[in-house]
Amino acid sequence: MISPESNKSFGMPLSVLITGSTGAIGPRVVNVLHHARCKVGAFSFDAPESGMFPRNVEVVIGDITNKAAVA
């Protein structure tokens, strides 16, 4: 598991994109990585409910099968 201590060894925040971030386990993954001081992006088909993610998580709404949305 990534911890705040292990993330420091990279020299800069680890950037992670979570697809399906509003699904069954996505919110937990986003919050664990955020707590580990990773720079987290959340990509989902549906908009997250208010307060689902910390404020500095970048949220992108789109379909993972749409090349333009992913770009």
CHARMM internal coordinates of N, CA and C (Angstrom, degrees):
IC EDIT
DIST 1 N 1 CA 1.4388
DIST 1 CA 1 C 1.5252
ANGL 1 N 1 CA 1 C 109.00
DIST 1 C 2 N 1.2975
ANGL 1 CA 1 C 2 N 116.51
DIHE 1 N 1 CA 1 C 2 N 144.01
DIST 2 N 2 CA 1.4564
ANGL 1 C 2 N 2 CA 121.65
DIHE 1 CA 1 C 2 N 2 CA 176.75
DIST 2 CA 2 C 1.5217
ANGL 2 N 2 CA 2 C 108.34
DIHE 1 C 2 N 2 CA 2 C -79.82
DIST 2 C 3 N 1.3076
ANGL 2 CA 2 C 3 N 115.66
DIHE 2 N 2 CA 2 C 3 N 130.70
DIST 3 N 3 CA 1.4570
ANGL 2 C 3 N 3 CA 120.88
DIHE 2 CA 2 C 3 N 3 CA 176.57
DIST 3 CA 3 C 1.5165
ANGL 3 N 3 CA 3 C 108.50
DIHE 2 C 3 N 3 CA 3 C -120.30
DIST 3 C 4 N 1.3372
ANGL 3 CA 3 C 4 N 118.37
DIHE 3 N 3 CA 3 C 4 N 164.58
DIST 4 N 4 CA 1.4660
ANGL 3 C 4 N 4 CA 119.43
DIHE 3 CA 3 C 4 N 4 CA 176.59
DIST 4 CA 4 C 1.5244
ANGL 4 N 4 CA 4 C 111.55
DIHE 3 C 4 N 4 CA 4 C -55.94
DIST 4 C 5 N 1.3295
ANGL 4 CA 4 C 5 N 117.28
DIHE 4 N 4 CA 4 C 5 N -34.39
DIST 5 N 5 CA 1.4554
ANGL 4 C 5 N 5 CA 120.69
DIHE 4 CA 4 C 5 N 5 CA -179.55
DIST 5 CA 5 C 1.5239
ANGL 5 N 5 CA 5 C 111.57
DIHE 4 C 5 N 5 CA 5 C -69.64
DIST 5 C 6 N 1.3268
ANGL 5 CA 5 C 6 N 118.15
DIHE 5 N 5 CA 5 C 6 N -43.73
DIST 6 N 6 CA 1.4655
ANGL 5 C 6 N 6 CA 120.39
DIHE 5 CA 5 C 6 N 6 CA -179.24
DIST 6 CA 6 C 1.5191
ANGL 6 N 6 CA 6 C 111.37
DIHE 5 C 6 N 6 CA 6 C -70.64
DIST 6 C 7 N 1.3235
ANGL 6 CA 6 C 7 N 118.22
DIHE 6 N 6 CA 6 C 7 N -29.44
DIST 7 N 7 CA 1.4579
ANGL 6 C 7 N 7 CA 122.09
DIHE 6 CA 6 C 7 N 7 CA 178.92
DIST 7 CA 7 C 1.5237
ANGL 7 N 7 CA 7 C 111.06
DIHE 6 C 7 N 7 CA 7 C -66.73
DIST 7 C 8 N 1.3404
ANGL 7 CA 7 C 8 N 117.66
DIHE 7 N 7 CA 7 C 8 N -29.82
DIST 8 N 8 CA 1.4587
ANGL 7 C 8 N 8 CA 121.55
DIHE 7 CA 7 C 8 N 8 CA 179.34
DIST 8 CA 8 C 1.5218
ANGL 8 N 8 CA 8 C 112.00
DIHE 7 C 8 N 8 CA 8 C -62.66
DIST 8 C 9 N 1.3153
ANGL 8 CA 8 C 9 N 118.06
DIHE 8 N 8 CA 8 C 9 N -27.12
DIST 9 N 9 CA 1.4639
ANGL 8 C 9 N 9 CA 120.71
DIHE 8 CA 8 C 9 N 9 CA -176.85
DIST 9 CA 9 C 1.5267
ANGL 9 N 9 CA 9 C 112.45
DIHE 8 C 9 N 9 CA 9 C -67.46
DIST 9 C 10 N 1.3107
ANGL 9 CA 9 C 10 N 118.15
DIHE 9 N 9 CA 9 C 10 N -16.69
DIST 10 N 10 CA 1.4528
ANGL 9 C 10 N 10 CA 121.60
DIHE 9 CA 9 C 10 N 10 CA 178.48
DIST 10 CA 10 C 1.5269
ANGL 10 N 10 CA 10 C 112.18
DIHE 9 C 10 N 10 CA 10 C -78.39
DIST 10 C 11 N 1.3410
ANGL 10 CA 10 C 11 N 118.07
DIHE 10 N 10 CA 10 C 11 N -16.97
DIST 11 N 11 CA 1.4533
ANGL 10 C 11 N 11 CA 121.88
DIHE 10 CA 10 C 11 N 11 CA 179.88
DIST 11 CA 11 C 1.5160
ANGL 11 N 11 CA 11 C 113.95
DIHE 10 C 11 N 11 CA 11 C 85.06
DIST 11 C 12 N 1.3116
ANGL 11 CA 11 C 12 N 118.30
DIHE 11 N 11 CA 11 C 12 N -15.58
DIST 12 N 12 CA 1.4587
ANGL 11 C 12 N 12 CA 123.48
DIHE 11 CA 11 C 12 N 12 CA 176.36
DIST 12 CA 12 C 1.5181
ANGL 12 N 12 CA 12 C 106.73
DIHE 11 C 12 N 12 CA 12 C -153.48
DIST 12 C 13 N 1.3151
ANGL 12 CA 12 C 13 N 117.32
DIHE 12 N 12 CA 12 C 13 N 161.46
DIST 13 N 13 CA 1.4736
ANGL 12 C 13 N 13 CA 118.20
DIHE 12 CA 12 C 13 N 13 CA -179.41
DIST 13 CA 13 C 1.5227
ANGL 13 N 13 CA 13 C 111.58
DIHE 12 C 13 N 13 CA 13 C -59.42
DIST 13 C 14 N 1.2994
ANGL 13 CA 13 C 14 N 115.88
DIHE 13 N 13 CA 13 C 14 N 136.68
DIST 14 N 14 CA 1.4512
ANGL 13 C 14 N 14 CA 122.86
DIHE 13 CA 13 C 14 N 14 CA 175.02
DIST 14 CA 14 C 1.5251
ANGL 14 N 14 CA 14 C 107.93
DIHE 13 C 14 N 14 CA 14 C -72.70
DIST 14 C 15 N 1.3217
ANGL 14 CA 14 C 15 N 118.20
DIHE 14 N 14 CA 14 C 15 N 129.68
DIST 15 N 15 CA 1.4679
ANGL 14 C 15 N 15 CA 122.58
DIHE 14 CA 14 C 15 N 15 CA 177.87
DIST 15 CA 15 C 1.5247
ANGL 15 N 15 CA 15 C 109.27
DIHE 14 C 15 N 15 CA 15 C -96.58
DIST 15 C 16 N 1.3246
ANGL 15 CA 15 C 16 N 115.31
DIHE 15 N 15 CA 15 C 16 N 129.61
DIST 16 N 16 CA 1.4588
ANGL 15 C 16 N 16 CA 120.98
DIHE 15 CA 15 C 16 N 16 CA -176.59
DIST 16 CA 16 C 1.5226
ANGL 16 N 16 CA 16 C 109.09
DIHE 15 C 16 N 16 CA 16 C -134.61
DIST 16 C 17 N 1.3387
ANGL 16 CA 16 C 17 N 116.81
DIHE 16 N 16 CA 16 C 17 N 135.48
DIST 17 N 17 CA 1.4610
ANGL 16 C 17 N 17 CA 121.79
DIHE 16 CA 16 C 17 N 17 CA 174.17
DIST 17 CA 17 C 1.5192
ANGL 17 N 17 CA 17 C 107.72
DIHE 16 C 17 N 17 CA 17 C -110.10
DIST 17 C 18 N 1.3150
ANGL 17 CA 17 C 18 N 115.95
DIHE 17 N 17 CA 17 C 18 N 123.96
DIST 18 N 18 CA 1.4605
ANGL 17 C 18 N 18 CA 121.78
DIHE 17 CA 17 C 18 N 18 CA 179.07
DIST 18 CA 18 C 1.5166
ANGL 18 N 18 CA 18 C 108.37
DIHE 17 C 18 N 18 CA 18 C -104.78
DIST 18 C 19 N 1.3320
ANGL 18 CA 18 C 19 N 116.45
DIHE 18 N 18 CA 18 C 19 N 116.44
DIST 19 N 19 CA 1.4610
ANGL 18 C 19 N 19 CA 120.44
DIHE 18 CA 18 C 19 N 19 CA 175.67
DIST 19 CA 19 C 1.5270
ANGL 19 N 19 CA 19 C 107.69
DIHE 18 C 19 N 19 CA 19 C -89.46
DIST 19 C 20 N 1.3132
ANGL 19 CA 19 C 20 N 115.93
DIHE 19 N 19 CA 19 C 20 N 150.69
DIST 20 N 20 CA 1.4623
ANGL 19 C 20 N 20 CA 119.51
DIHE 19 CA 19 C 20 N 20 CA -176.92
DIST 20 CA 20 C 1.5185
ANGL 20 N 20 CA 20 C 111.43
DIHE 19 C 20 N 20 CA 20 C 67.09
DIST 20 C 21 N 1.3114
ANGL 20 CA 20 C 21 N 115.67
DIHE 20 N 20 CA 20 C 21 N 33.55
DIST 21 N 21 CA 1.4614
ANGL 20 C 21 N 21 CA 121.06
DIHE 20 CA 20 C 21 N 21 CA -171.24
DIST 21 CA 21 C 1.5235
ANGL 21 N 21 CA 21 C 114.70
DIHE 20 C 21 N 21 CA 21 C -67.66
DIST 21 C 22 N 1.3238
ANGL 21 CA 21 C 22 N 118.47
DIHE 21 N 21 CA 21 C 22 N -17.34
DIST 22 N 22 CA 1.4674
ANGL 21 C 22 N 22 CA 119.94
DIHE 21 CA 21 C 22 N 22 CA 178.47
DIST 22 CA 22 C 1.5238
ANGL 22 N 22 CA 22 C 111.69
DIHE 21 C 22 N 22 CA 22 C -101.34
DIST 22 C 23 N 1.3262
ANGL 22 CA 22 C 23 N 116.65
DIHE 22 N 22 CA 22 C 23 N 7.86
DIST 23 N 23 CA 1.4635
ANGL 22 C 23 N 23 CA 120.78
DIHE 22 CA 22 C 23 N 23 CA -179.87
DIST 23 CA 23 C 1.5161
ANGL 23 N 23 CA 23 C 113.08
DIHE 22 C 23 N 23 CA 23 C -76.79
DIST 23 C 24 N 1.3116
ANGL 23 CA 23 C 24 N 115.82
DIHE 23 N 23 CA 23 C 24 N -158.40
DIST 24 N 24 CA 1.4621
ANGL 23 C 24 N 24 CA 121.73
DIHE 23 CA 23 C 24 N 24 CA -174.32
DIST 24 CA 24 C 1.5290
ANGL 24 N 24 CA 24 C 113.11
DIHE 23 C 24 N 24 CA 24 C -63.21
DIST 24 C 25 N 1.3265
ANGL 24 CA 24 C 25 N 117.84
DIHE 24 N 24 CA 24 C 25 N -44.99
DIST 25 N 25 CA 1.4688
ANGL 24 C 25 N 25 CA 119.72
DIHE 24 CA 24 C 25 N 25 CA -177.67
DIST 25 CA 25 C 1.5248
ANGL 25 N 25 CA 25 C 113.38
DIHE 24 C 25 N 25 CA 25 C -111.03
DIST 25 C 26 N 1.3231
ANGL 25 CA 25 C 26 N 117.33
DIHE 25 N 25 CA 25 C 26 N -10.00
DIST 26 N 26 CA 1.4606
ANGL 25 C 26 N 26 CA 121.40
DIHE 25 CA 25 C 26 N 26 CA -176.85
DIST 26 CA 26 C 1.5134
ANGL 26 N 26 CA 26 C 115.12
DIHE 25 C 26 N 26 CA 26 C -54.24
DIST 26 C 27 N 1.3412
ANGL 26 CA 26 C 27 N 119.34
DIHE 26 N 26 CA 26 C 27 N -47.35
DIST 27 N 27 CA 1.4645
ANGL 26 C 27 N 27 CA 119.10
DIHE 26 CA 26 C 27 N 27 CA -178.68
DIST 27 CA 27 C 1.5301
ANGL 27 N 27 CA 27 C 112.98
DIHE 26 C 27 N 27 CA 27 C -60.41
DIST 27 C 28 N 1.3082
ANGL 27 CA 27 C 28 N 116.75
DIHE 27 N 27 CA 27 C 28 N -37.80
DIST 28 N 28 CA 1.4684
ANGL 27 C 28 N 28 CA 119.81
DIHE 27 CA 27 C 28 N 28 CA 178.71
DIST 28 CA 28 C 1.5277
ANGL 28 N 28 CA 28 C 110.51
DIHE 27 C 28 N 28 CA 28 C -65.90
DIST 28 C 29 N 1.3255
ANGL 28 CA 28 C 29 N 117.24
DIHE 28 N 28 CA 28 C 29 N -42.67
DIST 29 N 29 CA 1.4695
ANGL 28 C 29 N 29 CA 121.33
DIHE 28 CA 28 C 29 N 29 CA 179.02
DIST 29 CA 29 C 1.5284
ANGL 29 N 29 CA 29 C 109.86
DIHE 28 C 29 N 29 CA 29 C -62.34
DIST 29 C 30 N 1.3151
ANGL 29 CA 29 C 30 N 117.19
DIHE 29 N 29 CA 29 C 30 N -45.74
DIST 30 N 30 CA 1.4699
ANGL 29 C 30 N 30 CA 121.43
DIHE 29 CA 29 C 30 N 30 CA 178.80
DIST 30 CA 30 C 1.5232
ANGL 30 N 30 CA 30 C 110.32
DIHE 29 C 30 N 30 CA 30 C -58.02
DIST 30 C 31 N 1.3194
ANGL 30 CA 30 C 31 N 117.11
DIHE 30 N 30 CA 30 C 31 N -47.41
DIST 31 N 31 CA 1.4603
ANGL 30 C 31 N 31 CA 120.52
DIHE 30 CA 30 C 31 N 31 CA -177.01
DIST 31 CA 31 C 1.5286
ANGL 31 N 31 CA 31 C 113.00
DIHE 30 C 31 N 31 CA 31 C -68.68
DIST 31 C 32 N 1.3189
ANGL 31 CA 31 C 32 N 117.98
DIHE 31 N 31 CA 31 C 32 N -37.39
DIST 32 N 32 CA 1.4728
ANGL 31 C 32 N 32 CA 120.58
DIHE 31 CA 31 C 32 N 32 CA 177.26
DIST 32 CA 32 C 1.5276
ANGL 32 N 32 CA 32 C 109.99
DIHE 31 C 32 N 32 CA 32 C -64.63
DIST 32 C 33 N 1.3187
ANGL 32 CA 32 C 33 N 117.54
DIHE 32 N 32 CA 32 C 33 N -45.19
DIST 33 N 33 CA 1.4662
ANGL 32 C 33 N 33 CA 120.45
DIHE 32 CA 32 C 33 N 33 CA 179.74
DIST 33 CA 33 C 1.5263
ANGL 33 N 33 CA 33 C 111.17
DIHE 32 C 33 N 33 CA 33 C -66.43
DIST 33 C 34 N 1.3203
ANGL 33 CA 33 C 34 N 117.28
DIHE 33 N 33 CA 33 C 34 N -39.00
DIST 34 N 34 CA 1.4675
ANGL 33 C 34 N 34 CA 120.44
DIHE 33 CA 33 C 34 N 34 CA 177.24
DIST 34 CA 34 C 1.5252
ANGL 34 N 34 CA 34 C 110.24
DIHE 33 C 34 N 34 CA 34 C -62.58
DIST 34 C 35 N 1.3107
ANGL 34 CA 34 C 35 N 116.27
DIHE 34 N 34 CA 34 C 35 N -43.05
DIST 35 N 35 CA 1.4624
ANGL 34 C 35 N 35 CA 121.01
DIHE 34 CA 34 C 35 N 35 CA 178.81
DIST 35 CA 35 C 1.5348
ANGL 35 N 35 CA 35 C 111.03
DIHE 34 C 35 N 35 CA 35 C -62.49
DIST 35 C 36 N 1.3268
ANGL 35 CA 35 C 36 N 116.74
DIHE 35 N 35 CA 35 C 36 N -30.20
DIST 36 N 36 CA 1.4699
ANGL 35 C 36 N 36 CA 121.82
DIHE 35 CA 35 C 36 N 36 CA 177.73
DIST 36 CA 36 C 1.5283
ANGL 36 N 36 CA 36 C 111.31
DIHE 35 C 36 N 36 CA 36 C -82.25
DIST 36 C 37 N 1.3234
ANGL 36 CA 36 C 37 N 116.23
DIHE 36 N 36 CA 36 C 37 N 10.18
DIST 37 N 37 CA 1.4687
ANGL 36 C 37 N 37 CA 124.00
DIHE 36 CA 36 C 37 N 37 CA 177.21
DIST 37 CA 37 C 1.5336
ANGL 37 N 37 CA 37 C 113.44
DIHE 36 C 37 N 37 CA 37 C 65.93
DIST 37 C 38 N 1.3208
ANGL 37 CA 37 C 38 N 116.33
DIHE 37 N 37 CA 37 C 38 N 31.35
DIST 38 N 38 CA 1.4570
ANGL 37 C 38 N 38 CA 120.72
DIHE 37 CA 37 C 38 N 38 CA 172.23
DIST 38 CA 38 C 1.5245
ANGL 38 N 38 CA 38 C 108.09
DIHE 37 C 38 N 38 CA 38 C -84.01
DIST 38 C 39 N 1.3143
ANGL 38 CA 38 C 39 N 115.99
DIHE 38 N 38 CA 38 C 39 N 154.13
DIST 39 N 39 CA 1.4640
ANGL 38 C 39 N 39 CA 121.22
DIHE 38 CA 38 C 39 N 39 CA 170.99
DIST 39 CA 39 C 1.5250
ANGL 39 N 39 CA 39 C 105.68
DIHE 38 C 39 N 39 CA 39 C -85.22
DIST 39 C 40 N 1.3225
ANGL 39 CA 39 C 40 N 116.63
DIHE 39 N 39 CA 39 C 40 N 113.06
DIST 40 N 40 CA 1.4647
ANGL 39 C 40 N 40 CA 121.40
DIHE 39 CA 39 C 40 N 40 CA -170.63
DIST 40 CA 40 C 1.5192
ANGL 40 N 40 CA 40 C 111.46
DIHE 39 C 40 N 40 CA 40 C -109.80
DIST 40 C 41 N 1.3269
ANGL 40 CA 40 C 41 N 115.65
DIHE 40 N 40 CA 40 C 41 N 132.41
DIST 41 N 41 CA 1.4511
ANGL 40 C 41 N 41 CA 123.29
DIHE 40 CA 40 C 41 N 41 CA 170.62
DIST 41 CA 41 C 1.5148
ANGL 41 N 41 CA 41 C 108.42
DIHE 40 C 41 N 41 CA 41 C -113.25
DIST 41 C 42 N 1.3108
ANGL 41 CA 41 C 42 N 116.87
DIHE 41 N 41 CA 41 C 42 N 138.10
DIST 42 N 42 CA 1.4561
ANGL 41 C 42 N 42 CA 122.30
DIHE 41 CA 41 C 42 N 42 CA -178.90
DIST 42 CA 42 C 1.5302
ANGL 42 N 42 CA 42 C 108.44
DIHE 41 C 42 N 42 CA 42 C -115.38
DIST 42 C 43 N 1.3141
ANGL 42 CA 42 C 43 N 116.74
DIHE 42 N 42 CA 42 C 43 N 119.13
DIST 43 N 43 CA 1.4705
ANGL 42 C 43 N 43 CA 122.59
DIHE 42 CA 42 C 43 N 43 CA 179.81
DIST 43 CA 43 C 1.5200
ANGL 43 N 43 CA 43 C 107.24
DIHE 42 C 43 N 43 CA 43 C -114.33
DIST 43 C 44 N 1.3345
ANGL 43 CA 43 C 44 N 116.01
DIHE 43 N 43 CA 43 C 44 N 124.15
DIST 44 N 44 CA 1.4551
ANGL 43 C 44 N 44 CA 119.44
DIHE 43 CA 43 C 44 N 44 CA -176.64
DIST 44 CA 44 C 1.5147
ANGL 44 N 44 CA 44 C 111.36
DIHE 43 C 44 N 44 CA 44 C -150.99
DIST 44 C 45 N 1.3082
ANGL 44 CA 44 C 45 N 115.48
DIHE 44 N 44 CA 44 C 45 N 153.96
DIST 45 N 45 CA 1.4600
ANGL 44 C 45 N 45 CA 122.11
DIHE 44 CA 44 C 45 N 45 CA 176.48
DIST 45 CA 45 C 1.5220
ANGL 45 N 45 CA 45 C 110.44
DIHE 44 C 45 N 45 CA 45 C -71.10
DIST 45 C 46 N 1.3404
ANGL 45 CA 45 C 46 N 115.77
DIHE 45 N 45 CA 45 C 46 N -35.17
DIST 46 N 46 CA 1.4658
ANGL 45 C 46 N 46 CA 121.70
DIHE 45 CA 45 C 46 N 46 CA -178.21
DIST 46 CA 46 C 1.5244
ANGL 46 N 46 CA 46 C 110.15
DIHE 45 C 46 N 46 CA 46 C -107.94
DIST 46 C 47 N 1.3205
ANGL 46 CA 46 C 47 N 116.02
DIHE 46 N 46 CA 46 C 47 N 147.35
DIST 47 N 47 CA 1.4637
ANGL 46 C 47 N 47 CA 120.45
DIHE 46 CA 46 C 47 N 47 CA 175.90
DIST 47 CA 47 C 1.5264
ANGL 47 N 47 CA 47 C 109.53
DIHE 46 C 47 N 47 CA 47 C -68.25
DIST 47 C 48 N 1.3322
ANGL 47 CA 47 C 48 N 117.59
DIHE 47 N 47 CA 47 C 48 N 141.07
DIST 48 N 48 CA 1.4654
ANGL 47 C 48 N 48 CA 119.52
DIHE 47 CA 47 C 48 N 48 CA 178.58
DIST 48 CA 48 C 1.5292
ANGL 48 N 48 CA 48 C 110.85
DIHE 47 C 48 N 48 CA 48 C -72.15
DIST 48 C 49 N 1.3164
ANGL 48 CA 48 C 49 N 115.50
DIHE 48 N 48 CA 48 C 49 N 151.89
DIST 49 N 49 CA 1.4586
ANGL 48 C 49 N 49 CA 120.31
DIHE 48 CA 48 C 49 N 49 CA 174.75
DIST 49 CA 49 C 1.5186
ANGL 49 N 49 CA 49 C 108.44
DIHE 48 C 49 N 49 CA 49 C -66.26
DIST 49 C 50 N 1.3012
ANGL 49 CA 49 C 50 N 117.10
DIHE 49 N 49 CA 49 C 50 N 151.57
DIST 50 N 50 CA 1.4548
ANGL 49 C 50 N 50 CA 122.08
DIHE 49 CA 49 C 50 N 50 CA 178.63
DIST 50 CA 50 C 1.5262
ANGL 50 N 50 CA 50 C 110.15
DIHE 49 C 50 N 50 CA 50 C -55.28
DIST 50 C 51 N 1.3234
ANGL 50 CA 50 C 51 N 116.48
DIHE 50 N 50 CA 50 C 51 N 129.25
DIST 51 N 51 CA 1.4526
ANGL 50 C 51 N 51 CA 121.81
DIHE 50 CA 50 C 51 N 51 CA 178.40
DIST 51 CA 51 C 1.5165
ANGL 51 N 51 CA 51 C 115.21
DIHE 50 C 51 N 51 CA 51 C 83.03
DIST 51 C 52 N 1.3303
ANGL 51 CA 51 C 52 N 117.77
DIHE 51 N 51 CA 51 C 52 N 2.46
DIST 52 N 52 CA 1.4679
ANGL 51 C 52 N 52 CA 120.23
DIHE 51 CA 51 C 52 N 52 CA -178.77
DIST 52 CA 52 C 1.5255
ANGL 52 N 52 CA 52 C 111.45
DIHE 51 C 52 N 52 CA 52 C -64.64
DIST 52 C 53 N 1.3430
ANGL 52 CA 52 C 53 N 116.35
DIHE 52 N 52 CA 52 C 53 N -38.14
DIST 53 N 53 CA 1.4556
ANGL 52 C 53 N 53 CA 121.46
DIHE 52 CA 52 C 53 N 53 CA -177.13
DIST 53 CA 53 C 1.5283
ANGL 53 N 53 CA 53 C 110.40
DIHE 52 C 53 N 53 CA 53 C -119.81
DIST 53 C 54 N 1.3249
ANGL 53 CA 53 C 54 N 116.76
DIHE 53 N 53 CA 53 C 54 N 155.71
DIST 54 N 54 CA 1.4689
ANGL 53 C 54 N 54 CA 119.52
DIHE 53 CA 53 C 54 N 54 CA 172.40
DIST 54 CA 54 C 1.5293
ANGL 54 N 54 CA 54 C 110.00
DIHE 53 C 54 N 54 CA 54 C -58.75
DIST 54 C 55 N 1.3296
ANGL 54 CA 54 C 55 N 116.54
DIHE 54 N 54 CA 54 C 55 N 155.14
DIST 55 N 55 CA 1.4710
ANGL 54 C 55 N 55 CA 121.59
DIHE 54 CA 54 C 55 N 55 CA -173.93
DIST 55 CA 55 C 1.5262
ANGL 55 N 55 CA 55 C 114.00
DIHE 54 C 55 N 55 CA 55 C -59.30
DIST 55 C 56 N 1.3107
ANGL 55 CA 55 C 56 N 119.16
DIHE 55 N 55 CA 55 C 56 N -34.14
DIST 56 N 56 CA 1.4620
ANGL 55 C 56 N 56 CA 119.51
DIHE 55 CA 55 C 56 N 56 CA -174.98
DIST 56 CA 56 C 1.5283
ANGL 56 N 56 CA 56 C 113.87
DIHE 55 C 56 N 56 CA 56 C -90.60
DIST 56 C 57 N 1.3149
ANGL 56 CA 56 C 57 N 118.42
DIHE 56 N 56 CA 56 C 57 N 12.42
DIST 57 N 57 CA 1.4650
ANGL 56 C 57 N 57 CA 121.44
DIHE 56 CA 56 C 57 N 57 CA 172.85
DIST 57 CA 57 C 1.5221
ANGL 57 N 57 CA 57 C 107.77
DIHE 56 C 57 N 57 CA 57 C -82.01
DIST 57 C 58 N 1.3310
ANGL 57 CA 57 C 58 N 115.92
DIHE 57 N 57 CA 57 C 58 N 124.29
DIST 58 N 58 CA 1.4731
ANGL 57 C 58 N 58 CA 120.09
DIHE 57 CA 57 C 58 N 58 CA 178.68
DIST 58 CA 58 C 1.5218
ANGL 58 N 58 CA 58 C 108.69
DIHE 57 C 58 N 58 CA 58 C -77.53
DIST 58 C 59 N 1.3248
ANGL 58 CA 58 C 59 N 116.27
DIHE 58 N 58 CA 58 C 59 N 124.33
DIST 59 N 59 CA 1.4682
ANGL 58 C 59 N 59 CA 122.02
DIHE 58 CA 58 C 59 N 59 CA -177.95
DIST 59 CA 59 C 1.5219
ANGL 59 N 59 CA 59 C 108.94
DIHE 58 C 59 N 59 CA 59 C -108.88
DIST 59 C 60 N 1.3266
ANGL 59 CA 59 C 60 N 115.92
DIHE 59 N 59 CA 59 C 60 N 128.79
DIST 60 N 60 CA 1.4659
ANGL 59 C 60 N 60 CA 122.37
DIHE 59 CA 59 C 60 N 60 CA 175.98
DIST 60 CA 60 C 1.5226
ANGL 60 N 60 CA 60 C 107.17
DIHE 59 C 60 N 60 CA 60 C -123.80
DIST 60 C 61 N 1.3247
ANGL 60 CA 60 C 61 N 115.30
DIHE 60 N 60 CA 60 C 61 N 127.43
DIST 61 N 61 CA 1.4631
ANGL 60 C 61 N 61 CA 120.94
DIHE 60 CA 60 C 61 N 61 CA 179.22
DIST 61 CA 61 C 1.5214
ANGL 61 N 61 CA 61 C 108.03
DIHE 60 C 61 N 61 CA 61 C -100.09
DIST 61 C 62 N 1.3221
ANGL 61 CA 61 C 62 N 116.43
DIHE 61 N 61 CA 61 C 62 N 128.95
DIST 62 N 62 CA 1.4530
ANGL 61 C 62 N 62 CA 120.13
DIHE 61 CA 61 C 62 N 62 CA 179.21
DIST 62 CA 62 C 1.5225
ANGL 62 N 62 CA 62 C 111.36
DIHE 61 C 62 N 62 CA 62 C 177.28
DIST 62 C 63 N 1.3051
ANGL 62 CA 62 C 63 N 114.20
DIHE 62 N 62 CA 62 C 63 N 178.81
DIST 63 N 63 CA 1.4600
ANGL 62 C 63 N 63 CA 122.83
DIHE 62 CA 62 C 63 N 63 CA 179.58
DIST 63 CA 63 C 1.5233
ANGL 63 N 63 CA 63 C 107.63
DIHE 62 C 63 N 63 CA 63 C -103.30
DIST 63 C 64 N 1.3296
ANGL 63 CA 63 C 64 N 117.01
DIHE 63 N 63 CA 63 C 64 N 124.35
DIST 64 N 64 CA 1.4610
ANGL 63 C 64 N 64 CA 121.70
DIHE 63 CA 63 C 64 N 64 CA -177.21
DIST 64 CA 64 C 1.5371
ANGL 64 N 64 CA 64 C 111.89
DIHE 63 C 64 N 64 CA 64 C -62.38
DIST 64 C 65 N 1.3339
ANGL 64 CA 64 C 65 N 117.97
DIHE 64 N 64 CA 64 C 65 N -18.98
DIST 65 N 65 CA 1.4621
ANGL 64 C 65 N 65 CA 120.24
DIHE 64 CA 64 C 65 N 65 CA 178.64
DIST 65 CA 65 C 1.5267
ANGL 65 N 65 CA 65 C 111.98
DIHE 64 C 65 N 65 CA 65 C -87.35
DIST 65 C 66 N 1.3370
ANGL 65 CA 65 C 66 N 117.73
DIHE 65 N 65 CA 65 C 66 N -3.78
DIST 66 N 66 CA 1.4644
ANGL 65 C 66 N 66 CA 122.83
DIHE 65 CA 65 C 66 N 66 CA 179.83
DIST 66 CA 66 C 1.5274
ANGL 66 N 66 CA 66 C 108.60
DIHE 65 C 66 N 66 CA 66 C -95.87
DIST 66 C 67 N 1.3312
ANGL 66 CA 66 C 67 N 117.15
DIHE 66 N 66 CA 66 C 67 N 109.45
DIST 67 N 67 CA 1.4711
ANGL 66 C 67 N 67 CA 121.49
DIHE 66 CA 66 C 67 N 67 CA -176.80
DIST 67 CA 67 C 1.5266
ANGL 67 N 67 CA 67 C 112.81
DIHE 66 C 67 N 67 CA 67 C -57.23
DIST 67 C 68 N 1.3162
ANGL 67 CA 67 C 68 N 117.32
DIHE 67 N 67 CA 67 C 68 N -37.88
DIST 68 N 68 CA 1.4726
ANGL 67 C 68 N 68 CA 120.42
DIHE 67 CA 67 C 68 N 68 CA -179.20
DIST 68 CA 68 C 1.5317
ANGL 68 N 68 CA 68 C 110.32
DIHE 67 C 68 N 68 CA 68 C -67.19
DIST 68 C 69 N 1.3168
ANGL 68 CA 68 C 69 N 117.56
DIHE 68 N 68 CA 68 C 69 N -39.68
DIST 69 N 69 CA 1.4656
ANGL 68 C 69 N 69 CA 120.74
DIHE 68 CA 68 C 69 N 69 CA 179.65
DIST 69 CA 69 C 1.5320
ANGL 69 N 69 CA 69 C 110.57
DIHE 68 C 69 N 69 CA 69 C -65.89
DIST 69 C 70 N 1.2982
ANGL 69 CA 69 C 70 N 116.34
DIHE 69 N 69 CA 69 C 70 N -39.59
DIST 70 N 70 CA 1.4697
ANGL 69 C 70 N 70 CA 121.05
DIHE 69 CA 69 C 70 N 70 CA -179.14
DIST 70 CA 70 C 1.5253
ANGL 70 N 70 CA 70 C 110.64
DIHE 69 C 70 N 70 CA 70 C -68.93
DIST 70 C 71 N 1.3183
ANGL 70 CA 70 C 71 N 116.33
DIHE 70 N 70 CA 70 C 71 N -37.72
DIST 71 N 71 CA 1.4707
ANGL 70 C 71 N 71 CA 120.06
DIHE 70 CA 70 C 71 N 71 CA 179.97
DIST 71 CA 71 C 1.5086
ANGL 71 N 71 CA 71 C 110.13
DIHE 70 C 71 N 71 CA 71 C -64.11
END
COOR INIT
IC SEED 1 N 1 CA 1 C
IC BUILD
